Amino acid sequence: MRIAQVIGRVTLNLQDPSFKGGRWLMCNPVATEDFNTACKQPPPLSKDNTLVAFDNLGAGEGDIVGIVEGAEATAPFDYDIPIDAITVAIFDSLYYEPVS
């Protein structure tokens, strides 16, 4: 799972019917050194790693979310769905202490 900040939404004119009930969010991965403050103040934007994730949790702009990517992103569905990234958590707070 990766930690990211929602920085915007994607608008589609057409989409696969399997996406009903969700939406697409632009997400900016949070650097490890910013984990502890990410829920209190906006983390710096990364220019290279922004990704689009399917969201059916209701995350909004500025939220800090957990994102699962790859084949595991389809695990919550009992039908085939063509996604590669999905939000799986909306964080209220984070505490991270690196292992020495």
Secondary structure, DSSP 8 states (H G I E B T S, - for coil): -EEEEEEEEE--SS--GGGTT-EEEEEEE--GGGGGGTTTS-----SS--EEEEE-S---TT-EEEEEEGGGGGTT-SS----SEEEEEEES--------
